[in-house]
Amino acid sequence: MNLYALCEAIEATALSAAIRESLWLFPVIEAVHLVGLAILGGALFVVDLRLMGGGLTRQSIAEVEQGARAWFLGALALMLSTGALLGMSEAVKLYDRPAFFLKMITLTLGLLLVFTVRRSLIARNPRGGPFAFAVGALSVCLWLTTAVAGRWIGFS
C-alpha cells in the first residue's frame, strides 16, 4: 500500500467522516489544538529565551525548564492527539500540501532537539553560554516554522 492509498483509507474511517461531516466537531478540535499551541509555545519560549540569556535570569536554566516541563508535556499530548484527529479528517488533502510535510519535519526536529540536545545541555551547563544561545535560537526557529507551516496548510 502506498502513502496516498493509506491516506484514502484513513480518511474513509467512520471517525474521520464524523469529524469532517460535523458542523461543529472540526472547529472545536481545531480550537483545542490552537489552545495547545499557545500553551506549548509559552512553555517552549520561556526556556528558549532563558537559554538565550533573556528572561527569568534570576533562575537557572534547569529551574525554568523544570517549571515549564509539565506544561510542555501536557500541551504536546493535547496537540498530538487533536492534530491526529484533524489530520485523519483530511488526510488526502494533507498528502498534497508541502506545508504539511514541512510542519512534520520541523516538528520532528524540534522534538528531537528538546528531548536530546536541549535536555543534555541543561543538565550539563545550567548557566548557559554561546552554545546554549545557539540551541535556544535554533529551537525558536524550528518551532516558529512548525507553527507557521501548520497555519499555512489552510491557505495552500
C-alpha positions as CSV (number, residue, x, y, z in Angstrom):
1,M,0.0,0.0,0.0
2,N,1.4,3.4,-0.9
3,L,1.1,6.6,1.1
4,Y,-1.8,8.0,-0.9
5,A,-3.8,4.8,-0.5
6,L,-3.1,4.9,3.2
7,C,-4.4,8.5,3.3
8,E,-7.5,7.4,1.5
9,A,-8.1,4.5,3.9
10,I,-7.6,6.8,6.9
11,E,-10.0,9.4,5.5
12,A,-12.6,6.6,4.9
13,T,-12.9,5.7,8.6
14,A,-16.1,6.4,10.5
15,L,-14.2,8.7,12.9
16,S,-12.7,10.7,10.0
17,A,-16.1,11.1,8.4
18,A,-17.8,12.1,11.6
19,I,-15.2,14.9,12.1
20,R,-15.4,16.0,8.5
21,E,-19.2,16.0,8.3
22,S,-20.0,17.5,11.6
23,L,-20.8,21.2,11.7
24,W,-19.0,21.8,14.9
25,L,-16.6,19.0,15.6
26,F,-13.7,20.1,13.3
27,P,-13.8,23.7,14.6
28,V,-13.9,22.6,18.2
29,I,-11.0,20.2,17.8
30,E,-9.0,22.9,15.9
31,A,-9.7,25.4,18.7
32,V,-8.4,23.0,21.3
33,H,-5.4,22.4,19.1
34,L,-4.7,26.1,19.0
35,V,-5.1,26.4,22.8
36,G,-2.5,23.6,23.0
37,L,-0.3,25.6,20.6
38,A,-0.4,28.7,22.9
39,I,0.5,26.6,25.9
40,L,3.2,24.7,24.1
41,G,4.7,27.9,22.7
42,G,4.7,29.6,26.1
43,A,6.4,26.6,27.7
44,L,9.0,26.4,24.9
45,F,9.8,30.0,24.6
46,V,10.2,30.7,28.3
47,V,13.0,28.1,28.3
48,D,14.4,29.1,24.9
49,L,14.6,32.7,25.9
50,R,16.3,31.8,29.1
51,L,18.8,29.7,27.1
52,M,19.5,32.8,25.1
53,G,20.1,34.9,28.2
54,G,16.8,36.7,28.3
55,G,14.0,36.5,30.9
56,L,13.9,34.8,34.3
57,T,17.7,35.3,34.7
58,R,17.5,35.0,38.5
59,Q,16.6,31.3,38.0
60,S,18.9,28.7,36.5
61,I,18.0,27.3,33.1
62,A,17.3,24.0,34.8
63,E,14.8,25.6,37.2
64,V,13.0,27.4,34.3
65,E,12.9,24.1,32.3
66,Q,11.6,22.1,35.3
67,G,8.8,24.7,35.8
68,A,7.8,24.6,32.2
69,R,8.2,20.8,31.6
70,A,4.7,19.7,32.8
71,W,3.1,22.5,30.7
72,F,5.1,21.4,27.7
73,L,4.3,17.7,28.0
74,G,0.6,18.3,28.6
75,A,0.4,20.7,25.7
76,L,2.3,18.3,23.5
77,A,-0.1,15.5,24.3
78,L,-3.0,17.7,23.6
79,M,-1.6,18.9,20.3
80,L,-0.6,15.5,19.1
81,S,-4.0,14.0,19.9
82,T,-6.0,16.8,18.3
83,G,-3.6,17.1,15.4
84,A,-4.1,13.4,14.7
85,L,-7.8,13.9,14.7
86,L,-7.6,16.9,12.4
87,G,-5.2,15.1,10.1
88,M,-7.4,12.0,9.9
89,S,-10.4,14.1,8.7
90,E,-8.5,15.5,5.7
91,A,-5.6,13.0,5.1
92,V,-5.9,13.2,1.3
93,K,-5.8,17.0,1.3
94,L,-2.7,16.9,3.6
95,Y,-1.0,14.5,1.2
96,D,-0.8,17.2,-1.4
97,R,0.3,20.0,0.9
98,P,4.0,20.8,1.1
99,A,3.3,22.9,4.2
100,F,2.1,19.8,6.0
101,F,5.3,17.9,5.3
102,L,7.4,21.0,6.3
103,K,5.4,21.1,9.6
104,M,6.0,17.4,10.2
105,I,9.7,17.7,9.5
106,T,10.2,20.7,11.7
107,L,8.0,19.2,14.4
108,T,10.2,16.1,14.5
109,L,13.4,18.1,14.5
110,G,12.0,20.4,17.3
111,L,11.1,17.4,19.4
112,L,14.5,15.8,18.8
113,L,16.2,19.0,19.9
114,V,14.1,19.4,23.0
115,F,14.4,15.8,24.2
116,T,18.1,15.3,23.3
117,V,20.3,18.3,22.8
118,R,18.5,20.8,24.9
119,R,17.9,18.4,27.8
120,S,21.5,17.3,27.8
121,L,22.8,20.9,27.6
122,I,20.6,22.0,30.5
123,A,21.8,19.1,32.6
124,R,25.5,19.7,31.9
125,N,25.5,23.5,31.7
126,P,22.8,25.2,33.8
127,R,24.3,28.7,33.3
128,G,24.1,29.0,29.6
129,G,26.7,30.4,27.2
130,P,27.2,30.6,23.4
131,F,26.1,27.1,22.7
132,A,23.0,27.5,24.9
133,F,22.2,30.6,23.0
134,A,22.5,28.8,19.7
135,V,20.3,25.9,20.9
136,G,17.7,28.3,22.1
137,A,17.7,30.2,18.8
138,L,17.5,27.0,16.8
139,S,14.6,25.8,18.9
140,V,12.7,29.1,18.4
141,C,13.3,28.9,14.6
142,L,12.2,25.3,14.4
143,W,9.0,25.8,16.5
144,L,8.1,29.0,14.7
145,T,8.5,27.3,11.4
146,T,6.3,24.4,12.7
147,A,3.6,26.9,13.7
148,V,3.7,28.9,10.5
149,A,3.7,25.8,8.3
150,G,0.7,24.5,10.3
151,R,-1.2,27.7,9.7
152,W,-0.1,27.8,6.1
153,I,-1.7,24.3,5.5
154,G,-5.1,26.0,5.4
155,F,-4.0,28.5,2.8
156,S,-2.1,26.2,0.4
